[in-house]
Amino acid sequence: MLNQAMLNPTVPTNRLQTALRLLLGSLMVLAGVAHLTFARPDFQAQVPTWLPLNRDFVVLASGLVEVGLGLAMLFWRSRRVYVGLALALFYVLIFPGNISQYVNHINSLGMNSDGERFQRLFFQPVLILWALWSTGFWRAWR
């Protein structure tokens, strides 16, 4: 069980981890802005049909969360381990949308084939590991 007493939120990270944390934070801000503006219809198409919420609400809410997590990755250094964990959990929570896009053959975000949509499923664990590694989570957890 993880609790605050177990994790040091500011373990040292190296230059590569810092650079990749900043890159991931920037990409999250961009993705969040895309959710809120120009790519909103594409993201609405990915909301699973079984989710009992308004698609536009889900896209707007997730966009705000992405912007917030992205900014936290960029600027909240004193809590970066917690931010990395929060971002990893967010990636887990949105994974059903990626599965829905694949299973339902939904063309969106430039993915217009089952092969492209299937490959995206394998990128989600990479994002999870990226969020945890770049923030020093693994070191703090040990």
LINQUITA-V965466 format. One record per residue. N is the residue number from 1. RES is the residue in one letter. D_CENTER is the distance of its C-alpha to the mean C-alpha in Angstrom with 2 decimals. Layout:
BEGIN
n & res & d_center
N & RES & D_CENTER
N & RES & D_CENTER
END
This chain:
BEGIN
n & res & d_center
1 & M & 22.38
2 & L & 20.23
3 & N & 21.68
4 & Q & 21.83
5 & A & 25.11
6 & M & 23.72
7 & L & 21.04
8 & N & 22.07
9 & P & 19.33
10 & T & 20.69
11 & V & 21.56
12 & P & 22.51
13 & T & 20.28
14 & N & 21.82
15 & R & 21.64
16 & L & 19.46
17 & Q & 16.82
18 & T & 17.18
19 & A & 17.04
20 & L & 13.88
21 & R & 12.22
22 & L & 13.61
23 & L & 12.57
24 & L & 8.84
25 & G & 9.43
26 & S & 11.51
27 & L & 9.30
28 & M & 6.80
29 & V & 10.23
30 & L & 11.48
31 & A & 9.00
32 & G & 9.73
33 & V & 13.33
34 & A & 13.40
35 & H & 12.46
36 & L & 15.27
37 & T & 17.74
38 & F & 18.56
39 & A & 16.19
40 & R & 16.41
41 & P & 18.69
42 & D & 16.55
43 & F & 13.61
44 & Q & 16.37
45 & A & 17.63
46 & Q & 14.60
47 & V & 14.97
48 & P & 16.90
49 & T & 20.55
50 & W & 21.03
51 & L & 18.74
52 & P & 21.48
53 & L & 19.90
54 & N & 20.56
55 & R & 18.19
56 & D & 18.34
57 & F & 17.61
58 & V & 14.43
59 & V & 13.26
60 & L & 14.54
61 & A & 13.17
62 & S & 9.54
63 & G & 10.30
64 & L & 11.87
65 & V & 9.19
66 & E & 6.85
67 & V & 10.15
68 & G & 10.98
69 & L & 8.22
70 & G & 8.75
71 & L & 12.41
72 & A & 12.37
73 & M & 11.09
74 & L & 13.91
75 & F & 16.59
76 & W & 16.50
77 & R & 17.93
78 & S & 19.99
79 & R & 17.14
80 & R & 14.66
81 & V & 14.81
82 & Y & 13.89
83 & V & 11.03
84 & G & 9.70
85 & L & 10.47
86 & A & 8.93
87 & L & 5.41
88 & A & 6.44
89 & L & 7.94
90 & F & 5.44
91 & Y & 4.20
92 & V & 7.99
93 & L & 8.82
94 & I & 7.66
95 & F & 9.24
96 & P & 12.62
97 & G & 12.06
98 & N & 11.85
99 & I & 14.84
100 & S & 16.60
101 & Q & 16.42
102 & Y & 18.00
103 & V & 20.50
104 & N & 21.63
105 & H & 21.91
106 & I & 20.12
107 & N & 20.34
108 & S & 17.49
109 & L & 15.62
110 & G & 18.35
111 & M & 18.08
112 & N & 21.63
113 & S & 22.54
114 & D & 21.79
115 & G & 21.57
116 & E & 18.77
117 & R & 16.83
118 & F & 17.69
119 & Q & 16.57
120 & R & 13.04
121 & L & 13.00
122 & F & 13.70
123 & F & 10.94
124 & Q & 8.28
125 & P & 10.25
126 & V & 10.43
127 & L & 6.80
128 & I & 7.45
129 & L & 10.75
130 & W & 9.91
131 & A & 8.13
132 & L & 11.18
133 & W & 13.75
134 & S & 13.29
135 & T & 13.66
136 & G & 16.60
137 & F & 15.48
138 & W & 17.64
139 & R & 20.58
140 & A & 20.37
141 & W & 20.24
142 & R & 23.32
END
